[in-house]
């Protein structure tokens, strides 16, 4: 996660100064639905030479964690310009259901910038279910279940049923044209690379997802959802998706793990036509 965030901010740093806001940030570890404690990694950049003071996490209107990037009381010009901090967001005290999650970054002059402001679903109450297993007579093996991938559905290493308690992180791994109100602006028709990582709980330990595990890709625009080709996990849980877009919307990466738990990452993008763009 740390390398992914550094890569994302490095891309932002290479943008022309006129195209940047004063404070830029990337956050890893946001999950929806969310349960237990969210471990967030906040990477921030301050481009005016003032420096970074602290990052704060707010859940349901209550501050749950706040950490300094450098040291308390650092003066403008002496605070770090690029830094990473970890924030812990406990969700148990918040009722199940939708809750607003905010992550803010404050610079040394006291200016506060939202790097995350979204509604997530809190789901700490276990879902009670009664799964059934159908066994072939005389075969001793589970019958293949029908699903969108054909007989058997997306099971085993090529699907997601074996991924328990999935954690998915995704980010834009290429420099956008610019950032506008926290949303990357991309050129229409140009392919952009998204990278990420998927982990699962295996034998009581969190590990990289098995190679070949499917992560579904959707594109949401004006209330419509369009399915895109699914991505397959590479070695060490790595994901690489390269797509071209022609309309503004939200790229959604999602996986339904063992037990039916759905985890998704949403990346809003704005798409504009540029000179020489393919029609």
N, C-alpha and C positions, 0 to 999 in steps of 0.2 A: 504494500500500500504506500509506504514512504517513497519508493522509487517512482511510482506512478504519479504521486502528487508533485514531486520535484520536476518530473518531465513536463507536467501540465503547466506549472508556473514558469519553467524555463522557456516554454513556447510563448507565454504571455510577455515575458521580459524582452523577447526579441522583437516585439511589435514596436512600431514607431511611437514615440512618446505622445504625439498628438492624439493617437487613437486609444490611449489608455486612460482609465480612471486613476485617481491618486492611489487608491488601495485596491488590490486585486487579491482574490483568494480562491482556494480549492479545498474541498472537504471530502474526506473519505470515511466510510464506515456507516453512512446513513442507510437504514433498512426500513422497508415498508412492506408488510406490517412489522412492528417493532415489539420486542419483549425483552425483559431483563435489563441489562445495561448496554447502551450503545457506546462503543469505544470509537470516538471520532478523532481523526488526525486533521488538523487545520494547518495548511500551508498558506502563508500570506506574503505579499510584496507591497512595499510602500515606495512610490516612484518620485516623490517630491523632496526627498532628503530629510523628512521630518522623523521618520522611523515608526516602528510598531510598538504599541504598549501591551495590549492584552486581547485575548479572544474569550468570548462568553457564549455559553449555551443556555437557551431559554426554552422550556417545554411547558406548554399550556399556560403561558404568561408568568411562569416562575423561573428565576435564575437557578440553574441546577449545578453549574460549574463555571469557573472563570480562572484563567491562567495567564500569567505574564509571558510575553515573548522573550523579553530580556530580563530586567530586574526592576523591582518596584521603584518608582521615582526617577527613572532615567529621563534625561532632558531631551527636547527636540534636537536632532542632529547626532545624538549619542545612542539612541535606541536602535536596535537592529532593523535593517531595511528588508531583509529576507529571513524568515524564521518559521519554525514548525512547533506546534504545541499539541498535546493530547488533551481531550476533554472527555469526561465520563458523564453520560446522560442516563440516570436511572429512570426507568419507566413504571416501576411498581406502584408509585404513589399516585399515578394518573389513571382515571377510570378507563376501561376498555372503550375503544371507539376513536373517532378522529381527534387529533390534537395538533396544535400548531407548534412546529419546531423551528427555532431561529438560532442561527449562529452569527454573531457579530464580531467584527474586528475593529478595535479602536486604535487610532494612531496617537502619537505623542502629543499632538495638539488637542486631543479630545474629540476628534471627528470620528463618528461611528458609521461603519459600512456593513450592511447585511450581505453575507456570502451564502447563507442558506435561509430561506423563508418559505416553508412549505407545510402542507398538512400531511401528517402520517397517521397510520392506523395503529393504535395501541392494542395489543392482543396478548395479554398475560394470562388470561383464563384458558386452561387447556380445553381443546375441543374433544368432547367425548364421542367416540365412534365405535362401531362394531364391525371391523373389517372381516370379510369372509375369504376363504381360500378354496378354490375348486380344484379337486385332484382328479386326474384322469384315472379311470378304472383300470387297474392292472399296470398302469404306467408309473405311478409313484411320483409324477411330476406335475407342476402347476399347469393348468390349461392356459394357453395364450389368451389374453384378453384383447378385445377389439379396441382400437383407438385411432387417433388421427394419423398415426404412422403405419396403419395397416394392422394385421394380426399381431398381437403381442404388445402393441403400443410402444411408447418410448421407454422400454425397460432396459435394465442392465447397463453396461458402460456406455452404450450409445444413447441412452435416455437420461432421465433425471430421477427415476423412482428410487435409485440407490443412494441419493444425496440427502442425508438427514441434516436438518437445521442449516440450510444453505446460507452462505454469506456471499454476496455479489457486489463487486465494485467495478465501475466503468467510468472512463473519462475520455475527452477528446484529445487525441495524441498528436494532432497537427495544429499549426498556427492558423487561427481563423483570420479573416480579413480585418476584423476588429471586434471589440466587445462593446455591446450597447445595453446598458442597464442590466449588466450581469449576464446577458445572453450572447453566446458566440454568433457572429455573423459569417455565414459561409457563402461561397460562390455557387450559383445554380449549375448543376451538371458536373461539378468537379468532385472527384472521389476524396473523401476524408476518412482517416483511420481512427477508429475508437479502440482503446485497449482496456483490459481489465483482468480480474482474477476471480475465480470461484473456489470456495472452500466448503467442505462438508465435515460433519462429525462422523468419524469411522472408529469403531471399537472404543468409544468414549473419548476420543482425541480429535481435535480439529486438524484436518489435513487438506492438501490440495485435492480438488475434485478429480475423479478418474478421467483419463484421457478419453475423448469422444463423447463426454456428457453434453447433452444438448442444452443450449440457452436460446430461447425463442426471442425473435426480434420483431417489434411492431412499430408502426409509425402512426401517430395520432395527429389528426388535423381537423379542426372545426367539428369535433364530435364524432368523426369517423376514425375507425381503426383499420389499418391495412397491414396484413401479415407480410413479413419479409422472410427470405431464406434464413433458417436457423443457423446459429454459430455453434461450432464444436470446440470443446475445451482442448487445448494443446497440453504439452508437458508442463508439470508444476502448476496446473490450474489456470494457465494463461489463456486469455481470450483476445482475439484480434478480429475486428469487423471493419471492412472497408466498404463504404456506401457513398453513392451520389444522391443528392436530393434536389428537387426542383421547386418545392414549396416549403414555406415555413411551417413548423409544427413541433412535435416532441418525439424524440427517438426513445423507445421503451425496450429495455432488456429485461426478460423475466424468466424465472424458472420455478416450477412447482416441485418441491422436494418430497421426500418420503413423508407419509402422513398427510399429504395434501397442502402443506404450507407453501404459500406463494410469496416469492420475493421478487421485487422489481426495482429497477433503477431508471429514472426518467431524466433525459437530457434535452431541455428545450433548445431549439436552434432557430435562427432567422436566416432565410435564404434570399439572396438578392442576385439579380442578373448583372454580370460584368461584361466589359468589352471583350469580345472574342469568345464568350461562353457558347457552348454547344446548344443548339436549339432542341 
